[in-house]
Amino acid sequence: MKLTLFKKCLTVFAIIISGSSILNAQINLVDTVREEDASARSANSGFAEDEFRRGVECYYRGAYNDAIREFEKALSYLPGENMILDWLGKAYYKAGLEGSALGEWNYAAENGYGGILLSNKIEIVSERRIVDSEYSYNQHFTESGSFPYANGKSLIYSQPISCLANEDGSIWIAAYGSNELVRFDVNGVVTRRSRGPLNGFDRPSDIIKLQNGDLLVCESAGDRLALCDRNGVFKRYIGSQGIYEGQLIGPQYMAEDSYGNIYVTDFGNSRVVVFDQDGNSLLSFGRNDGIFQGFSSPTGIAVKDDRIFVADSVYGAIYEFDRSGNYIGNLTTEHAIARPECMKNWGDFLVLTDRNKIITVDTSTGSVFTNATTGNGKSELTSAVPDKNGNLITTDFKANEIYIMSKMPELVGGFFVQIERVISDEFPKVILEVSVENRRREQIVGLNESNFFVTENKRSVADFKYLGSANNNDICDITFILDKNLRMENYIEEINDAVREICQAMGNQGQVQIISAGEIPVIEYTGGPGNLFDFDIRSTKNNFAQNSRMDLAIRLAANNLINGEKKRAIILVTDGYTGQNSFESYTLSDISAYLNNNKISLSCLMVNQGNPQEEISYLTEYTSGNTYYVYRNEGLSPVLQDILEIPVGLYQLSYNSALPIEYGRKYLPVEVEVYLLNRSGRDETGYFAPLQ
């Protein structure tokens, strides 16, 4: 035993790190600083290994500040050791300190460590730090995959004309030729079909999802709308054939406003027909009334902030109306678009097809941008819809194809894959939590077992299982930050009503934390939402103050959410004003990075009807949150649903390890590769089994 210890003290363990791999390290760390005393180098390695192991364990527990401290201690024994630098960069990244993370990674990369994988990570994180709000819209797209219409001699669908993107990454396709709705997963596998009632659909031309989750199908040849549940099961018809109010001839496309009213372009009658949420006829508009010249061939329709936009394929223009059908003006000049078809919302833009092109139109200026083209071959694009993974799902009616169009940088650069957590408590069973994003932080959802390939030390693992996706969770944790600036004393009831209503919407699911943001943030409550149905801010401990430290409150809120439900959010209840010291300790970019890197959204509940100041607007915009008025017409219950619908590209995988653990002191490598159509991504990391 003594001889073994003596040998350990005098042995220098060599690590050969491949230029293309981060994890070719074996058991121990090595001192990269040359010293004459070999025994000192071995002692330093031993001390560093202990600190390094503790740092890895802290990292996987979500204690990133503790992990940073442990890795820095390890570096004090082995300055410049590349693997420690890499892990320190990971901890900085998860703590929101992306500049510091890039510094550590660049140092390691300059030493020849990490190869292409680390270089790609540095490039992606560097790009993300550049704010570019127009990136998603004014970008060129190219085909990254397609869903074929046939499998051998078996027909899958015929003449796709319109599509609908679902929250889980899947899509519905309205197949005009085969008179059906077809649901595909992200891999192009058919998961469901709907042919409507007993007599079937009659040339479906469009499909939309209503606010209550039901599907609405436009039957062009049937001159009616078919209402179905979320699975495509038929319920009833809306509208009938004819020229009178509430009747249709050759309806084309549909849209819904915030009140649940349904707008349909009535091609045969050259107008737009409006139904209420119960299917009752309300009005029609679009005929020549002396102010508006009247439609010749209305096609695509979209509603943005209750502004109604309608395209006309003969005039080649988009026109704007209010909810009552009053003509507001032209969004684009006539003949700016050759032949517009289906039109959908895409942020502040409209996306539509124009023969062989996909174009976006700015709803503020009317400027037109071409995103993609299919060339001069046999092609007639009829719809382009943004999906949850940042793609445009496009139907080509004439070529009988469904294309997945992706941004060129995304297609070339691939996915940003991170193994966020390794759970080895029941070794040899190992559970991985894997995050999959694109280069712009957009979450990739809808993946399944076929999209993942897991190896350990470059060899396939045993008993690999796909455990599930956090995107399917229907429970979330929420932390309220209550602004306790002196001004907020005038909004006691608004604050109370906000907390009570959202907690009642949560029922008994999830956990709630309340933090009062004064000069020093204070945790006022942690527990189930059921105890807050009669919440009163006057019973909180923290006093109203001249200044409220929002940066400290947000960091505190995020710290306590990291180990909560995978769907989690911060809700800031405020009047929208920020003082000079509100963001003194942490910058807005550091706070937004901390929230984004841990998949935490921040939404703002305004106690008045004003707009929040720029700092708060910035955080809500760049963390997938929204801003709401406490007493808005819809109430606050939908806020919870909005949080649950934020995409989360986090997956759990499990396998049985075959690696020797050396009593839990050996660093065990694991690698994950992700494939989706023509795109892929990869990450490598390591972990320790429990000590024995």
Disulfide bonds with the S-S distance in Angstrom:
none
